[in-house]
Amino acid sequence: METVLAVVVGGLYAAGIYLMLRRSLVKLLFGLALMSHAANLLIFTAAGFHGEAPPLVPEGSRALLPPYADPLPQALILTAIVISFAVLAFGLALFRRAYSEVGTDDLDQMKATDT
């Protein structure tokens, strides 16, 4: 399972980088979204798959009983999702503003309007 997820993460990173190297702002935003999803899957895969039980401390016990899922990667992924959503929303707002000013999403044509 980890091998499959490693291949998926590599594919998402490759597709995200490819889209970010295109000249369209829409493709840049899609590439940014793919890169954030790849980062989330990378954190999830790096944590490993060794616990099936939720990370809850049972009554009368002072610690978690193995096997349990590690809660730290789950918290990191949740934080990464919120940050990537904010960055994507900011990029979308910038794209909307640039498109309304210039009238195109081609980066070369936007570069020509810098005077």
PyMOL commands that set and color helices and strands:
alter all, ss='L'
color gray80, all
select helices_A, chain A and resi 2-20+25-47+71-102+107-111
alter helices_A, ss='H'
color red, helices_A
deselect
rebuild
show_as cartoon
